Amino acid sequence: MNMDNDSIKLASELGRLDFVSALLAIIALFLALAAIPYYIFIYNVIKVKTNNMLTKKLTETEATIQNKVETFLAQMKDKVESSIIEEMETKIPQLTAEYFELARNIIDNDIANRIAGSQEIDENDE
């Protein structure tokens, strides 16, 4: 015969079933109260580990993004510089021609004669 059935049957016959129920309730209450600190401890450990893991991952992600941005900016700087150089090289002959035309239009014969005359005076002074 099963011993568990016998102890409950014996307790029932002796009228001590209320004592067994009360004892089981006290044990359950004790276990429930004892579980609260373990829950808090486990919660805090998980929280700390999660924060550490997220901080590490965030730092790694930030470094990766910063490297990619720096690489992108360096590439764009090179492209902009090369496009500006190419544009200037194509426009230099045109700009030179425009500056010479401007210089020709600004100085007329009277101004040129005065400039030449002032240079002759300076040369005679020396």
C-alpha positions in Angstrom: 0.0 0.0 0.0 1.1 3.5 -0.8 2.5 5.4 2.2 1.2 8.8 1.1 -2.3 7.5 1.1 -1.8 6.0 4.5 -0.5 9.2 6.1 -3.4 11.3 4.7 -5.9 8.6 5.7 -4.4 8.4 9.2 -4.4 12.2 9.5 -8.0 12.2 8.4 -8.9 9.5 10.9 -7.1 11.3 13.7 -8.6 14.7 12.8 -5.2 16.1 12.1 -5.9 17.0 8.4 -6.3 20.6 9.3 -2.8 20.6 10.8 -1.3 19.1 7.6 -3.2 21.7 5.5 -1.9 24.5 7.7 1.7 23.1 7.6 1.5 22.9 3.8 0.2 26.5 3.6 3.0 27.7 5.8 5.6 25.9 3.7 4.1 27.4 0.5 4.1 30.9 2.1 7.7 30.4 3.1 8.7 29.3 -0.4 6.8 32.2 -1.9 8.5 34.8 0.4 11.9 33.2 -0.1 11.4 33.5 -3.9 11.0 37.3 -3.8 14.7 38.0 -3.0 15.8 35.5 -5.6 13.6 37.1 -8.2 15.0 40.6 -7.3 18.6 39.2 -7.5 18.0 37.5 -10.9 16.2 40.6 -12.2 19.2 42.8 -11.2 21.7 40.4 -12.7 19.8 40.3 -16.0 19.4 44.1 -16.0 23.2 44.7 -15.4 24.2 42.1 -18.0 21.7 43.5 -20.5 22.9 47.1 -20.0 26.6 46.0 -20.4 25.8 44.1 -23.5 23.8 47.0 -25.0 26.5 49.5 -24.1 29.1 47.3 -25.7 27.0 46.8 -28.9 26.2 50.5 -29.0 29.9 51.4 -28.8 30.8 48.9 -31.5 28.0 50.2 -33.7 29.0 53.8 -33.1 32.6 53.0 -34.1 31.5 51.2 -37.2 29.2 54.1 -38.2 32.0 56.6 -37.5 34.4 54.7 -39.7 31.9 54.4 -42.5 31.1 58.2 -42.3 34.9 59.1 -42.3 35.5 56.8 -45.3 32.5 58.3 -47.1 33.6 61.9 -46.4 37.1 61.1 -47.6 35.8 59.6 -50.8 33.5 62.6 -51.3 36.3 65.0 -50.6 38.4 63.3 -53.3 35.6 63.4 -55.8 34.8 67.0 -55.1 38.5 68.0 -55.4 38.9 66.1 -58.7 35.7 67.5 -60.2 36.7 71.1 -59.2 40.2 70.5 -60.7 38.7 69.1 -63.9 36.2 72.0 -64.1 39.0 74.6 -63.6 41.2 72.9 -66.2 38.4 73.1 -68.8 37.7 76.8 -67.9 41.3 78.1 -67.7 41.6 78.9 -71.4 38.3 80.6 -71.5 39.0 82.6 -68.3 42.4 83.6 -69.5 41.0 84.8 -72.8 38.3 86.8 -71.0 40.9 88.4 -68.6 43.1 89.4 -71.6 40.0 90.9 -73.4 39.1 92.7 -70.2 42.6 94.1 -69.8 42.6 95.2 -73.5 39.3 97.0 -73.0 40.3 98.7 -69.8 43.5 100.3 -71.1 43.2 102.6 -74.0 46.0 104.4 -75.8 46.0 107.5 -73.6 46.4 105.4 -70.4 49.1 103.3 -72.0 51.0 106.4 -73.1 50.8 107.9 -69.6 52.0 104.6 -68.1 54.9 104.4 -70.5 55.7 108.0 -69.9 55.8 107.5 -66.2 58.1 104.6 -66.6 60.5 106.6 -68.8 60.6 109.4 -66.1 61.4 106.8 -63.4 64.2 105.3 -65.6 65.7 108.8 -66.2 65.7 109.5 -62.5 67.9 106.5 -61.8 
